[in-house]
Amino acid sequence: MKKLLVILLALLMLSGCGGNAKTSATCSFEESGMNMTLKVSAPSEDADIDDLVLAVSADYETLGITEDMMAIFNKEELTKLLEESLIESFGEDENKVEVLKSELTDTAIEIELRMDIASLMAQSSDDEDKTVAAFVKYMEESGATCK
């Protein structure tokens, strides 16, 4: 009887720990020659999205950056300029965006940003479905590939 009770308690604890699993989706698309990936996640399938990460990759030619410009700016200055430009293009305040990755290679730039999801959600209507499933449906209807 004691063994059965211990096994039941262990199963109960394990099932309780499973509540931390998140639902997520990643959608990729190309916009103006830039490769973009949006990754969203939520505490569960029927909960609103609580995290959004945007990754952008583009070669310098696509961004209109010439070799002369690369010679004028140092990589840190150019990276900061491109980060600010990208943040502004999404209408976001710099204080509401966390730069997770910002890398300049010899031919391209890769930037990854975590957006303030609360401010983005505040811009959408209250009756709008803000779940991961709704996001995937919208993105796929817009031509993105999601997984």
Buried (B, 14 or more C-beta within 10 A) or exposed (E): EEEEEEEEEEEEEEEEEEEEEEBBBBBBBEEEEBBBBBBBBBBEEEBBBBBBBBBBBBBBEBBEBEEEEBEEBEEEEBBEEBBEEBBEEEEBEEEBBEBEEBEBEEEBBBBBBBBBBEBBBEEEEEEEEBBBEEBBEBBBEEEBEBE
